[in-house]
Amino acid sequence: MMLPDLFIVLLVLGLLAALGALALADEFRQRRIQGTRTPDHIFRCDPCNLVYTDDPAVGRSRCPQCGKTNEMFEF
């Protein structure tokens, strides 16, 4: 390989490595800011229209606002 060809290959590899490092840093930054998703179930109370979460072990949950028992909400 000639010297200019080697320079171009090294330049492209360096730019790809820098782009990969930026993508990895952005992924870690997003995880730190947003956190991890909770496995909680989502519930919606019909009488008061409150949307709330509860433990994943329960299938029915009592509304914290009005006290009515509600089923899990599916999107």
PyMOL commands that set and color helices and strands:
alter all, ss='L'
color gray80, all
select helices_A, chain A and resi 3-34
alter helices_A, ss='H'
color red, helices_A
select strands_A, chain A and resi 41-44+51-54+60-62+69-71
alter strands_A, ss='S'
color yellow, strands_A
deselect
rebuild
show_as cartoon
